[in-house]
Amino acid sequence: MLKEFKVFIARGNALDMAVGIIIGAAFTAIVTSLVDDLVNPLIGIFVGGVDFSAISFGLGDAQFMVGNFINAVIKFLIIAFVVFMLVRTINKLGNMNKKEEEPTPDEPAGPTVEQLLAEIRDTLRSN
């Protein structure tokens, strides 16, 4: 089992995943700071100084932190948009490297649709 684990780690996928998780955690810290330190104060200017993290209501002993939920949604949307842009860019770069495969002059082009239909017609007539 230890040998299989070494093969799994050495394959590269696990290392790529680990790097992605570490970078994702660092990026999450940046987005958290962006939302808490820049976006919320900017929104607060327009809505009269409201700090989203302070929005809450209580029901009995339960305290519902609506503001923290709003902050989490904003963070999610920012991260999702960045991931979308990253995947979109990678897909475009991948498609740029692919060329349309055109039949080379050495290869026969194959029968046309009309030739195939005529062959089917003739086969049906002979039966």
N, C-alpha and C positions, 0 to 999 in steps of 0.2 A: 504494500500500500504506500509506503514511503517513496518507492521508486516511481509509482504512478503520479504521486504528488509532485515530485521533482520535474517530471515530464510536463505536467500541467502548468507549473510555474514557468518553466523554461520556454514554453510554447509562445509566449509573448502576449496572448490575449489577456491573461491575468495581470501582467504588468501594465498593459494599456488601460485596463479597467481601473487599476489602482491609481495610476496617474490621473485619470479622468475624475475619480472620486476626490482626490486631493485638490485638484484645480477647481472642481465644483464647490468644495467646501470654502476655498479661498474666495471664489466668486460670490458665494452666498454672503460672506462677510462684507464684501464690497457693496452688494445690492442692499443689504440691511442698513449699512451706513448711508447709502444714497437715499433710501426711503425715509429713514429716521431723521437724518440731518439736513436733507435738501428738499425732498418732495413734500413731506408733511409741513414744514414751515412755509413753503411756497403755497400750498393749498390753504393753510391757515390764514395767510394774508387775504385770500379771496373770500373766505367764509367767516371772517371775523375772529381770527386767532384760535380756532378750534384745534386742539391737539387730539388726533384720533386715538392715541393710546389712553387718553383720559375718559373716553366715552364708554360708559358702562351703566348697567342698571341691576338692581338687586330684586330678588324674589325670594322671600324668606331668608334662609342662610346662604342661598346661592348667589354668587355675583357673576353676571354675564359681561365679559369684557369684549364688547362689540368693536371697540376701537382697535384692539389687538388683532381681531379677525380682519378688519379692513386693511390694516398694515400688512398682514400675511397675504391677502389677496393681491395687493399692489406689488409686493415682492414676487409673488408667483407669476404675475403677468409680465413683469420685467424679465425675469429669468426665462420664461417660456418664449418671449419674443426674441431674446438673444439666441436661444437654442434654435429657434426657427430660422433666424437669419444665418446662423452658422451652418445648419444642415442644407439650407437653400444654396448657399455659396459653394459648399463642398459638392453638391449635386451638379451645379453649373460647371464647376471645374472638371468634374468627372466626365460630363457630356462633351466638353470642348475637346477632350483627348480622343474621344471615339469618332471615327469617321464612318460615313455611310458606306456599307459594304456594297460595292458595285461589282457586277460580274466582270471578270477580266476577259480580255479577248481570247485567251487560251481555253476558257471554259465554255461549253455550249450553253446558250441562253435557255434552253428548254422549250417545250411546246407552248404555243399561245392558247388563250382561252378558246378561241374559235376552233383550233385544231383539236383540243380536248373534247369540246362539244360534238364536233363532227365524228370523232372516234367513238364516243358514247352512242351517238345516233346510229352509226353503222353497226355497232355491236348489238344494239337492241333490234335492228332490222333483221340481222342474221339469225336471231333466236326466235 
